[in-house]
Amino acid sequence: MSFSDDIAKFVKKCGTNTDLVVRKTVLNIGTKLVERTPVGDTEYWTSLQPSSNIATHKVEYKRKPPPGYVGGHARANWTYSEGVRVEREIKGIDKTGTSTIANIISSVPVKAAGKVHYIQNSVPYIQALEDGHSRQAPNGMVGLTQIEFKDFLTKALAELK
C-alpha cells in the first residue's frame, strides 16, 4: 500500500471530521515538541576556572551558563507555518512553553486537512539538542515525537467518538 493510499484510507475513515483530526494531530505534535525541549539547568553546566588560591595552582569546576545563554529560548522558538517553512529566530524566552503552545494553537487553521503543516525551530543549537546534547532530553525531541505520530492520529480519531 502506498502513502497516497494510506492518506485516502485515512480521509475515508475520518469523513467530514478530517479537518478536526488533522488539526488535533498537528496540535498534539506541536505541544509535545515544546514540552520536550529542554530549558537550561545550571546544575549541569560546568566550566574550568582557575582557583582563587594561587598557591594550589589547581583548576576547579564552577557552574556558569555559556555566554549569552537565556533559559527557555529554544522552547520559545517552536513556530507553526502552513505550506512553506518560515525560518526565523524569535527573540525572547518561554521557560514553561505556555505562550509558545498558545501561539501554535492560534496559528493552526480550523480547515487543516489537505494542507502541509510545518512546526520548526530555528535556533542555531536545535540540532545539538535533538542529538542529545542536553541531559534533560538525551533522546532529543523530534525523533521521539515522530515515533508517536500514529498514536497522536489514533488519539485524535478516538476523540471523535
Summary of the structure (lengths in Angstrom):
residues: 161
radius of gyration: 20.5
end to end distance: 26.8
largest distance: 77.5
contacts: 407
relative contact order: 0.21
helix: 43%
strand: 11%
